[in-house]
Amino acid sequence: MWNVYDYPFTGIGIAILVMVGLWIFRAVRPNKKKWWQLAIPILIVIAAAAVSYFVQTDKEKILGTINKGIKAFKEQKIELIKGIISDDYGDSKHSSKTYIVAYCQGLFETAAVEKVTFLSQQMQIENDKAVFTLEAMVKFAEQSRVAQMGKSFLIVKARIHFKKTIDKKWQINNTEILELDRKAINWGQVPN
């Protein structure tokens, strides 16, 4: 079943059923007709849309974290990167948050990002942990060193591990590089 926080369709379906029920009720018992009865399905639809809009699901929070990371690379703002990386971060090449942040700072100097286009994405959420696997095309800005060396875009496949913090935010606590330009690779093979 759909998550009512993600999609208002469940509420809309309930509103349709209520409308049909009211229509039958009003046809069978015309003496019980009231004008406000017709407002009930409308109120259900409004409530469903409001819940969908105002309540942010874990999936939406994780995608928000990913989008903050993309924004950080586009705008070259290391503070945004620091905000989405967990204090207990560690991967096979970077043993701490400090090292991955320094690596990202170095990337700012050589690979200025202009645009990121998702080719595929898959998310698995289990309690306070999540895994987001993505394949994306990264287009580099013309002024970046990578673009000036003749590489205007790169297809990246990566797996990002998240954990939920006490304040219900999702932070990155591990990353794995799986492919670059559709060739298998890992952190040990990625140049510094």
Z-matrix of the N, CA and C atoms (Angstrom, degrees):
N
C 1 1.459
C 2 1.525 1 109.34
N 3 1.314 2 116.03 1 148.52
C 4 1.446 3 121.34 2 178.59
C 5 1.512 4 111.35 3 -65.29
N 6 1.300 5 115.16 4 147.42
C 7 1.447 6 121.54 5 174.31
C 8 1.534 7 107.34 6 -77.26
N 9 1.322 8 117.24 7 121.15
C 10 1.468 9 120.79 8 -176.32
C 11 1.520 10 111.89 9 -64.16
N 12 1.325 11 117.19 10 -19.65
C 13 1.459 12 120.12 11 178.64
C 14 1.521 13 111.23 12 -80.26
N 15 1.330 14 117.79 13 -25.56
C 16 1.457 15 121.72 14 179.20
C 17 1.520 16 112.47 15 -86.84
N 18 1.311 17 116.33 16 -40.70
C 19 1.454 18 120.95 17 -172.34
C 20 1.526 19 110.35 18 -129.09
N 21 1.329 20 117.98 19 132.63
C 22 1.459 21 120.28 20 177.30
C 23 1.529 22 112.93 21 -80.30
N 24 1.356 23 117.23 22 2.25
C 25 1.466 24 120.13 23 -175.89
C 26 1.522 25 112.72 24 -60.92
N 27 1.327 26 117.28 25 -36.34
C 28 1.460 27 120.05 26 179.53
C 29 1.522 28 109.89 27 -60.72
N 30 1.326 29 116.42 28 -46.78
C 31 1.458 30 120.87 29 178.38
C 32 1.520 31 112.36 30 -64.04
N 33 1.325 32 116.36 31 -37.68
C 34 1.467 33 120.63 32 178.35
C 35 1.528 34 109.78 33 -65.99
N 36 1.336 35 116.94 34 -40.70
C 37 1.472 36 120.89 35 176.57
C 38 1.510 37 111.47 36 -61.59
N 39 1.327 38 116.66 37 -42.92
C 40 1.471 39 120.46 38 177.98
C 41 1.521 40 109.82 39 -63.51
N 42 1.336 41 116.87 40 -40.43
C 43 1.469 42 120.31 41 179.45
C 44 1.531 43 111.31 42 -62.60
N 45 1.328 44 117.08 43 -38.53
C 46 1.473 45 120.66 44 178.31
C 47 1.525 46 110.20 45 -65.17
N 48 1.353 47 116.12 46 -44.05
C 49 1.466 48 119.76 47 178.17
C 50 1.526 49 111.12 48 -62.22
N 51 1.319 50 116.88 49 -41.51
C 52 1.467 51 120.91 50 178.50
C 53 1.524 52 109.82 51 -64.42
N 54 1.326 53 117.16 52 -40.32
C 55 1.465 54 120.89 53 179.37
C 56 1.531 55 110.85 54 -62.59
N 57 1.335 56 116.70 55 -44.66
C 58 1.465 57 120.80 56 177.72
C 59 1.528 58 109.78 57 -62.50
N 60 1.338 59 116.58 58 -44.28
C 61 1.465 60 120.76 59 178.35
C 62 1.516 61 112.14 60 -60.83
N 63 1.329 62 116.31 61 -42.68
C 64 1.469 63 119.77 62 177.92
C 65 1.527 64 111.68 63 -66.40
N 66 1.321 65 116.41 64 -38.88
C 67 1.459 66 120.42 65 178.69
C 68 1.532 67 110.49 66 -61.23
N 69 1.345 68 115.46 67 -44.48
C 70 1.478 69 119.97 68 178.02
C 71 1.532 70 110.01 69 -65.08
N 72 1.331 71 116.71 70 -46.14
C 73 1.466 72 121.44 71 179.77
C 74 1.528 73 110.96 72 -58.57
N 75 1.326 74 116.73 73 -44.83
C 76 1.462 75 120.82 74 -178.51
C 77 1.533 76 111.43 75 -69.55
N 78 1.349 77 116.95 76 -28.80
C 79 1.473 78 119.99 77 177.73
C 80 1.523 79 110.67 78 -74.67
N 81 1.332 80 117.07 79 -37.77
C 82 1.465 81 121.80 80 -177.87
C 83 1.530 82 110.81 81 -78.36
N 84 1.329 83 117.20 82 -38.08
C 85 1.471 84 121.54 83 -176.62
C 86 1.533 85 109.91 84 -122.82
N 87 1.316 86 118.20 85 72.43
C 88 1.469 87 120.33 86 -176.85
C 89 1.527 88 113.79 87 -61.78
N 90 1.295 89 117.09 88 -23.47
C 91 1.468 90 119.31 89 180.00
C 92 1.540 91 111.79 90 -74.84
N 93 1.322 92 117.53 91 -12.60
C 94 1.470 93 121.91 92 179.33
C 95 1.529 94 112.39 93 -99.35
N 96 1.342 95 117.92 94 7.89
C 97 1.469 96 121.18 95 -179.80
C 98 1.525 97 109.94 96 -65.67
N 99 1.318 98 114.34 97 133.46
C 100 1.466 99 121.23 98 174.41
C 101 1.528 100 107.46 99 -133.72
N 102 1.306 101 117.92 100 146.36
C 103 1.459 102 121.69 101 -177.74
C 104 1.526 103 112.26 102 -64.33
N 105 1.326 104 117.25 103 -35.06
C 106 1.465 105 121.29 104 -175.71
C 107 1.534 106 112.78 105 -71.14
N 108 1.333 107 117.85 106 -16.59
C 109 1.462 108 120.37 107 179.79
C 110 1.535 109 111.37 108 -62.37
N 111 1.315 110 116.66 109 -33.20
C 112 1.467 111 120.47 110 179.35
C 113 1.536 112 112.46 111 -71.21
N 114 1.311 113 117.31 112 -17.98
C 115 1.470 114 120.97 113 179.30
C 116 1.531 115 112.07 114 -79.71
N 117 1.326 116 117.77 115 -19.08
C 118 1.476 117 120.81 116 -177.03
C 119 1.526 118 112.09 117 -59.22
N 120 1.342 119 120.62 118 -50.85
C 121 1.474 120 119.01 119 178.97
C 122 1.532 121 113.17 120 -61.71
N 123 1.326 122 116.07 121 -35.94
C 124 1.474 123 119.90 122 178.34
C 125 1.520 124 110.21 123 -64.46
N 126 1.322 125 116.91 124 -41.99
C 127 1.465 126 120.80 125 178.48
C 128 1.536 127 111.36 126 -64.84
N 129 1.324 128 116.86 127 -35.85
C 130 1.472 129 120.62 128 177.95
C 131 1.528 130 110.17 129 -65.12
N 132 1.329 131 116.96 130 -43.62
C 133 1.473 132 121.02 131 178.50
C 134 1.529 133 110.02 132 -63.25
N 135 1.309 134 117.89 133 -43.87
C 136 1.469 135 121.70 134 179.45
C 137 1.534 136 110.06 135 -62.60
N 138 1.324 137 117.18 136 -43.28
C 139 1.466 138 121.19 137 178.76
C 140 1.534 139 111.24 138 -63.35
N 141 1.336 140 116.82 139 -41.74
C 142 1.468 141 120.49 140 179.60
C 143 1.524 142 110.73 141 -63.74
N 144 1.325 143 117.08 142 -42.86
C 145 1.466 144 121.08 143 178.79
C 146 1.526 145 110.72 144 -65.61
N 147 1.329 146 117.05 145 -40.36
C 148 1.467 147 120.92 146 179.80
C 149 1.524 148 111.19 147 -64.72
N 150 1.325 149 117.35 148 -43.69
C 151 1.464 150 121.16 149 178.63
C 152 1.525 151 109.89 150 -62.23
N 153 1.328 152 116.77 151 -44.55
C 154 1.466 153 121.36 152 179.41
C 155 1.525 154 111.13 153 -62.32
N 156 1.306 155 117.64 154 -37.56
C 157 1.467 156 121.92 155 -177.17
C 158 1.529 157 112.93 156 -78.36
N 159 1.329 158 117.45 157 -42.89
C 160 1.457 159 120.61 158 -171.47
C 161 1.526 160 115.00 159 -90.42
N 162 1.322 161 118.49 160 -25.07
C 163 1.467 162 120.77 161 -178.33
C 164 1.527 163 108.31 162 -95.17
N 165 1.329 164 115.67 163 119.52
C 166 1.461 165 120.68 164 -178.89
C 167 1.523 166 109.43 165 -94.30
N 168 1.324 167 116.36 166 123.42
C 169 1.464 168 121.64 167 -179.10
C 170 1.524 169 110.05 168 -82.15
N 171 1.335 170 115.64 169 168.04
C 172 1.457 171 120.33 170 176.61
C 173 1.526 172 111.19 171 -58.34
N 174 1.316 173 116.09 172 -40.67
C 175 1.472 174 120.44 173 179.26
C 176 1.527 175 110.55 174 -59.95
N 177 1.310 176 116.67 175 -45.07
C 178 1.462 177 120.78 176 179.55
C 179 1.526 178 111.10 177 -65.79
N 180 1.326 179 117.44 178 -36.85
C 181 1.470 180 120.49 179 177.98
C 182 1.522 181 111.30 180 -66.64
N 183 1.328 182 117.07 181 -40.61
C 184 1.471 183 120.58 182 178.89
C 185 1.528 184 109.87 183 -65.37
N 186 1.328 185 117.39 184 -45.40
C 187 1.461 186 120.21 185 177.08
C 188 1.528 187 110.94 186 -62.09
N 189 1.320 188 116.96 187 -34.21
C 190 1.462 189 121.29 188 175.71
C 191 1.519 190 111.51 189 -63.97
N 192 1.337 191 116.54 190 -39.89
C 193 1.462 192 120.87 191 177.05
C 194 1.528 193 110.29 192 -64.42
N 195 1.325 194 117.01 193 -43.67
C 196 1.469 195 121.53 194 177.21
C 197 1.528 196 109.99 195 -59.29
N 198 1.321 197 116.37 196 -45.37
C 199 1.469 198 120.38 197 -179.64
C 200 1.524 199 112.11 198 -65.08
N 201 1.344 200 117.49 199 -33.91
C 202 1.470 201 120.30 200 175.12
C 203 1.523 202 110.15 201 -63.97
N 204 1.336 203 116.43 202 -40.23
C 205 1.457 204 120.52 203 178.34
C 206 1.521 205 111.41 204 -63.64
N 207 1.325 206 116.78 205 -43.06
C 208 1.467 207 120.73 206 177.99
C 209 1.531 208 109.97 207 -62.95
N 210 1.329 209 115.88 208 -43.90
C 211 1.469 210 120.60 209 178.41
C 212 1.525 211 110.46 210 -61.05
N 213 1.330 212 116.66 211 -40.47
C 214 1.469 213 120.67 212 179.43
C 215 1.520 214 110.85 213 -60.46
N 216 1.328 215 117.19 214 -41.55
C 217 1.458 216 120.02 215 179.75
C 218 1.528 217 111.81 216 -71.52
N 219 1.320 218 117.39 217 -36.92
C 220 1.461 219 119.62 218 178.11
C 221 1.522 220 111.35 219 -65.75
N 222 1.340 221 115.57 220 -42.45
C 223 1.459 222 120.73 221 -176.45
C 224 1.528 223 112.30 222 -93.52
N 225 1.324 224 116.87 223 -3.90
C 226 1.465 225 123.99 224 -178.78
C 227 1.528 226 111.77 225 52.78
N 228 1.331 227 114.98 226 54.10
C 229 1.468 228 122.23 227 179.96
C 230 1.527 229 108.81 228 -113.01
N 231 1.309 230 116.01 229 105.75
C 232 1.464 231 121.25 230 -176.65
C 233 1.524 232 111.85 231 -69.29
N 234 1.316 233 117.55 232 -25.59
C 235 1.467 234 120.33 233 179.83
C 236 1.530 235 110.86 234 -64.71
N 237 1.328 236 116.75 235 -35.89
C 238 1.465 237 119.67 236 176.59
C 239 1.530 238 110.37 237 -64.82
N 240 1.328 239 116.81 238 -39.00
C 241 1.469 240 121.15 239 177.55
C 242 1.525 241 109.87 240 -62.93
N 243 1.312 242 116.59 241 -45.66
C 244 1.476 243 120.70 242 179.73
C 245 1.526 244 111.17 243 -58.96
N 246 1.328 245 117.07 244 -34.40
C 247 1.457 246 121.48 245 -178.04
C 248 1.525 247 114.60 246 -72.05
N 249 1.328 248 117.48 247 -23.31
C 250 1.465 249 118.97 248 -177.49
C 251 1.525 250 112.96 249 -103.37
N 252 1.327 251 117.01 250 -4.63
C 253 1.469 252 121.29 251 179.75
C 254 1.531 253 108.76 252 -96.93
N 255 1.307 254 115.76 253 132.54
C 256 1.461 255 122.25 254 179.27
C 257 1.528 256 110.69 255 -70.71
N 258 1.328 257 116.55 256 148.01
C 259 1.471 258 120.88 257 178.22
C 260 1.524 259 112.24 258 -63.11
N 261 1.331 260 117.68 259 -26.08
C 262 1.472 261 120.54 260 179.92
C 263 1.534 262 111.83 261 -100.27
N 264 1.335 263 116.00 262 29.58
C 265 1.462 264 121.03 263 -179.88
C 266 1.531 265 110.64 264 -61.23
N 267 1.324 266 115.04 265 145.94
C 268 1.459 267 120.92 266 173.80
C 269 1.515 268 110.23 267 -169.14
N 270 1.323 269 117.09 268 136.56
C 271 1.463 270 121.65 269 173.09
C 272 1.525 271 107.62 270 -136.15
N 273 1.310 272 117.51 271 -173.55
C 274 1.466 273 120.66 272 -174.30
C 275 1.526 274 113.48 273 -68.72
N 276 1.329 275 118.38 274 -15.83
C 277 1.469 276 121.58 275 179.69
C 278 1.524 277 112.72 276 -114.26
N 279 1.307 278 116.40 277 -33.46
C 280 1.467 279 122.03 278 -176.08
C 281 1.524 280 108.26 279 -113.91
N 282 1.308 281 116.02 280 114.07
C 283 1.465 282 120.03 281 -173.29
C 284 1.520 283 114.18 282 -85.16
N 285 1.321 284 117.09 283 -5.21
C 286 1.463 285 118.71 284 -178.61
C 287 1.523 286 111.19 285 -154.60
N 288 1.302 287 114.89 286 170.52
C 289 1.457 288 121.69 287 177.03
C 290 1.525 289 109.98 288 -60.78
N 291 1.319 290 116.91 289 -39.63
C 292 1.462 291 121.65 290 -179.30
C 293 1.524 292 111.17 291 -57.35
N 294 1.329 293 117.07 292 -44.31
C 295 1.460 294 120.95 293 -177.52
C 296 1.530 295 112.70 294 -70.25
N 297 1.316 296 117.79 295 -41.15
C 298 1.468 297 119.04 296 179.52
C 299 1.531 298 110.25 297 -69.10
N 300 1.327 299 117.64 298 -35.88
C 301 1.466 300 120.43 299 177.44
C 302 1.531 301 109.79 300 -65.58
N 303 1.334 302 117.03 301 -41.16
C 304 1.472 303 120.76 302 177.46
C 305 1.530 304 110.49 303 -63.96
N 306 1.330 305 117.07 304 -38.87
C 307 1.464 306 121.60 305 177.51
C 308 1.526 307 110.03 306 -62.19
N 309 1.334 308 116.75 307 -45.38
C 310 1.464 309 120.88 308 178.61
C 311 1.525 310 111.04 309 -62.93
N 312 1.321 311 117.31 310 -39.88
C 313 1.468 312 121.55 311 177.49
C 314 1.531 313 110.01 312 -60.03
N 315 1.326 314 116.46 313 -40.58
C 316 1.462 315 120.55 314 176.92
C 317 1.522 316 112.27 315 -65.40
N 318 1.321 317 116.88 316 -36.83
C 319 1.468 318 120.48 317 177.55
C 320 1.527 319 111.54 318 -64.29
N 321 1.330 320 117.02 319 -33.41
C 322 1.457 321 120.26 320 178.72
C 323 1.528 322 110.41 321 -56.27
N 324 1.334 323 116.93 322 -36.31
C 325 1.458 324 121.29 323 -175.46
C 326 1.537 325 112.77 324 -75.50
N 327 1.324 326 117.47 325 -28.00
C 328 1.469 327 119.41 326 -175.19
C 329 1.518 328 114.04 327 -109.68
N 330 1.304 329 118.50 328 -28.23
C 331 1.467 330 121.01 329 -171.92
C 332 1.523 331 111.42 330 -130.20
N 333 1.327 332 116.43 331 73.16
C 334 1.466 333 120.50 332 177.88
C 335 1.529 334 109.14 333 -69.04
N 336 1.315 335 115.82 334 123.76
C 337 1.469 336 121.92 335 -175.69
C 338 1.521 337 109.94 336 -90.50
N 339 1.333 338 114.97 337 132.82
C 340 1.463 339 120.63 338 176.17
C 341 1.522 340 111.45 339 -100.16
N 342 1.347 341 115.95 340 -42.35
C 343 1.460 342 119.60 341 -175.91
C 344 1.525 343 109.74 342 -153.67
N 345 1.332 344 115.92 343 144.93
C 346 1.465 345 122.43 344 175.13
C 347 1.526 346 107.26 345 -124.51
N 348 1.330 347 115.70 346 125.35
C 349 1.459 348 121.66 347 179.25
C 350 1.523 349 108.73 348 -119.05
N 351 1.327 350 116.78 349 121.23
C 352 1.465 351 120.70 350 179.73
C 353 1.526 352 109.47 351 -74.86
N 354 1.316 353 115.88 352 128.82
C 355 1.459 354 121.52 353 174.60
C 356 1.518 355 110.45 354 -95.08
N 357 1.332 356 116.26 355 -35.94
C 358 1.462 357 121.45 356 174.96
C 359 1.515 358 108.79 357 -155.88
N 360 1.314 359 114.97 358 154.62
C 361 1.466 360 120.19 359 177.01
C 362 1.520 361 109.56 360 -154.17
N 363 1.318 362 114.05 361 144.90
C 364 1.464 363 120.48 362 179.75
C 365 1.527 364 107.27 363 -143.27
N 366 1.316 365 116.02 364 135.16
C 367 1.457 366 120.41 365 -177.76
C 368 1.522 367 110.43 366 -128.91
N 369 1.330 368 115.49 367 135.57
C 370 1.459 369 122.06 368 174.43
C 371 1.530 370 107.12 369 -126.52
N 372 1.320 371 115.50 370 123.57
C 373 1.463 372 121.03 371 -179.92
C 374 1.514 373 108.09 372 -117.64
N 375 1.323 374 115.26 373 130.06
C 376 1.454 375 121.05 374 177.55
C 377 1.524 376 108.66 375 -139.32
N 378 1.324 377 116.10 376 107.66
C 379 1.460 378 122.95 377 -178.52
C 380 1.524 379 110.45 378 56.34
N 381 1.333 380 118.22 379 -115.81
C 382 1.464 381 120.85 380 -176.81
C 383 1.527 382 113.17 381 -102.43
N 384 1.334 383 117.24 382 17.74
C 385 1.464 384 122.49 383 178.23
C 386 1.521 385 109.12 384 -128.04
N 387 1.324 386 115.34 385 149.17
C 388 1.460 387 120.46 386 178.50
C 389 1.522 388 109.62 387 -147.56
N 390 1.319 389 114.53 388 151.94
C 391 1.464 390 121.30 389 176.42
C 392 1.520 391 106.90 390 -127.11
N 393 1.331 392 115.07 391 127.62
C 394 1.463 393 121.67 392 -179.76
C 395 1.527 394 107.43 393 -120.16
N 396 1.326 395 116.19 394 114.80
C 397 1.463 396 121.11 395 178.15
C 398 1.517 397 107.23 396 -105.52
N 399 1.323 398 116.12 397 129.19
C 400 1.451 399 120.00 398 -176.23
C 401 1.515 400 111.26 399 -136.74
N 402 1.302 401 114.34 400 153.17
C 403 1.455 402 121.87 401 168.89
C 404 1.520 403 104.55 402 -127.20
N 405 1.322 404 116.14 403 127.12
C 406 1.457 405 119.90 404 -175.33
C 407 1.521 406 110.94 405 -141.88
N 408 1.313 407 114.66 406 150.87
C 409 1.453 408 120.32 407 173.05
C 410 1.526 409 107.19 408 -98.89
N 411 1.322 410 115.61 409 122.39
C 412 1.456 411 122.01 410 -179.55
C 413 1.525 412 107.65 411 -104.09
N 414 1.330 413 116.20 412 118.33
C 415 1.469 414 121.11 413 177.12
C 416 1.517 415 107.43 414 -98.59
N 417 1.330 416 115.06 415 126.81
C 418 1.462 417 120.49 416 -177.89
C 419 1.528 418 110.53 417 -89.28
N 420 1.320 419 114.85 418 147.97
C 421 1.461 420 121.05 419 176.83
C 422 1.526 421 109.05 420 -67.41
N 423 1.325 422 116.45 421 147.42
C 424 1.472 423 121.13 422 -177.18
C 425 1.523 424 112.89 423 -58.15
N 426 1.339 425 117.49 424 -32.40
C 427 1.458 426 120.38 425 -177.65
C 428 1.530 427 113.18 426 -80.55
N 429 1.327 428 118.58 427 -7.71
C 430 1.467 429 120.22 428 -178.82
C 431 1.526 430 110.60 429 -72.93
N 432 1.312 431 116.58 430 151.41
C 433 1.467 432 121.25 431 -179.31
C 434 1.522 433 111.59 432 -61.98
N 435 1.320 434 116.42 433 -37.57
C 436 1.458 435 120.34 434 -179.13
C 437 1.532 436 109.98 435 -62.32
N 438 1.323 437 117.73 436 -45.57
C 439 1.468 438 121.59 437 179.31
C 440 1.528 439 110.89 438 -65.73
N 441 1.319 440 117.46 439 -37.48
C 442 1.459 441 121.13 440 179.56
C 443 1.531 442 111.90 441 -68.46
N 444 1.335 443 116.94 442 -22.67
C 445 1.467 444 120.73 443 176.53
C 446 1.529 445 111.05 444 -86.31
N 447 1.327 446 117.92 445 4.36
C 448 1.452 447 121.67 446 174.99
C 449 1.517 448 115.49 447 99.90
N 450 1.313 449 117.58 448 7.85
C 451 1.473 450 120.85 449 -179.68
C 452 1.530 451 107.37 450 -112.54
N 453 1.349 452 116.80 451 93.29
C 454 1.460 453 119.46 452 -175.34
C 455 1.524 454 113.28 453 -83.27
N 456 1.348 455 117.09 454 -20.90
C 457 1.459 456 119.22 455 176.78
C 458 1.529 457 109.95 456 -148.94
N 459 1.320 458 114.39 457 163.27
C 460 1.460 459 121.71 458 -177.99
C 461 1.524 460 107.74 459 -144.85
N 462 1.323 461 116.99 460 136.98
C 463 1.461 462 120.27 461 174.57
C 464 1.519 463 107.41 462 -97.30
N 465 1.308 464 115.70 463 122.22
C 466 1.465 465 122.48 464 -175.47
C 467 1.516 466 109.35 465 -117.63
N 468 1.331 467 115.99 466 134.63
C 469 1.459 468 120.92 467 171.24
C 470 1.520 469 106.34 468 -119.72
N 471 1.314 470 116.24 469 127.91
C 472 1.459 471 121.18 470 -176.27
C 473 1.517 472 110.96 471 -143.93
N 474 1.309 473 115.14 472 159.31
C 475 1.464 474 122.22 473 175.02
C 476 1.529 475 106.11 474 -121.54
N 477 1.316 476 115.06 475 125.46
C 478 1.469 477 121.18 476 -177.42
C 479 1.519 478 108.29 477 -116.51
N 480 1.323 479 116.08 478 127.14
C 481 1.463 480 122.02 479 178.81
C 482 1.526 481 108.51 480 -100.66
N 483 1.314 482 115.11 481 134.59
C 484 1.459 483 122.16 482 -178.96
C 485 1.514 484 110.11 483 -119.44
N 486 1.323 485 114.92 484 155.60
C 487 1.463 486 120.14 485 168.09
C 488 1.512 487 108.34 486 -136.08
N 489 1.326 488 114.69 487 147.33
C 490 1.461 489 121.13 488 -179.11
C 491 1.520 490 108.93 489 -86.42
N 492 1.314 491 116.10 490 132.70
C 493 1.457 492 121.28 491 179.39
C 494 1.528 493 110.22 492 -85.61
N 495 1.297 494 115.81 493 173.78
C 496 1.470 495 121.19 494 179.46
C 497 1.521 496 111.10 495 -60.26
N 498 1.341 497 116.64 496 -35.83
C 499 1.469 498 120.25 497 -179.81
C 500 1.537 499 113.09 498 -87.87
N 501 1.358 500 116.29 499 22.04
C 502 1.465 501 124.41 500 172.30
C 503 1.534 502 114.18 501 68.24
N 504 1.344 503 117.60 502 20.62
C 505 1.459 504 121.19 503 174.20
C 506 1.525 505 107.97 504 -94.90
N 507 1.317 506 116.19 505 156.73
C 508 1.458 507 121.25 506 177.54
C 509 1.517 508 108.68 507 -107.61
N 510 1.342 509 115.73 508 126.26
C 511 1.456 510 121.03 509 178.76
C 512 1.525 511 110.15 510 -121.90
N 513 1.321 512 115.38 511 152.12
C 514 1.468 513 121.90 512 179.62
C 515 1.528 514 108.16 513 -79.51
N 516 1.350 515 116.40 514 126.78
C 517 1.462 516 118.53 515 176.99
C 518 1.531 517 113.02 516 -120.23
N 519 1.357 518 116.84 517 0.32
C 520 1.461 519 120.17 518 175.58
C 521 1.526 520 108.17 519 -168.41
N 522 1.321 521 116.16 520 145.37
C 523 1.464 522 120.74 521 173.74
C 524 1.522 523 108.97 522 -135.58
N 525 1.311 524 114.87 523 149.81
C 526 1.456 525 121.53 524 175.72
C 527 1.519 526 107.65 525 -132.27
N 528 1.332 527 116.43 526 128.17
C 529 1.458 528 120.74 527 172.22
C 530 1.524 529 106.43 528 -86.57
N 531 1.325 530 117.70 529 124.96
C 532 1.463 531 121.97 530 -177.29
C 533 1.526 532 112.66 531 -102.95
N 534 1.347 533 116.14 532 -40.26
C 535 1.462 534 120.32 533 -178.18
C 536 1.520 535 109.75 534 -149.52
N 537 1.332 536 115.31 535 146.61
C 538 1.455 537 122.50 536 167.91
C 539 1.523 538 106.19 537 -126.43
N 540 1.324 539 116.46 538 125.39
C 541 1.468 540 122.26 539 -175.53
C 542 1.527 541 112.04 540 49.87
N 543 1.323 542 114.52 541 43.55
C 544 1.466 543 123.78 542 175.81
C 545 1.529 544 113.62 543 64.28
N 546 1.328 545 117.31 544 21.25
C 547 1.465 546 121.82 545 174.32
C 548 1.523 547 107.46 546 -114.41
N 549 1.333 548 116.26 547 130.32
C 550 1.466 549 121.00 548 -178.48
C 551 1.525 550 110.02 549 -59.11
N 552 1.315 551 115.39 550 137.56
C 553 1.465 552 122.15 551 -178.26
C 554 1.526 553 108.23 552 -156.43
N 555 1.308 554 117.72 553 160.70
C 556 1.463 555 121.77 554 173.58
C 557 1.529 556 108.38 555 -135.28
N 558 1.329 557 116.01 556 177.64
C 559 1.454 558 120.21 557 -176.62
C 560 1.526 559 111.98 558 -58.08
N 561 1.320 560 117.44 559 -36.09
C 562 1.464 561 120.41 560 -178.91
C 563 1.513 562 113.32 561 -62.92
N 564 1.329 563 117.80 562 -24.12
C 565 1.464 564 121.92 563 -178.72
C 566 1.531 565 112.98 564 -95.59
N 567 1.328 566 117.23 565 -6.97
C 568 1.463 567 120.71 566 -179.53
C 569 1.518 568 108.28 567 -82.03
N 570 1.340 569 117.20 568 126.68
C 571 1.473 570 119.50 569 -179.97
C 572 1.536 571 111.81 570 -65.82
N 573 1.317 572 115.68 571 151.66
C 574 1.477 573 121.14 572 179.73
C 575 1.500 574 111.50 573 -71.54
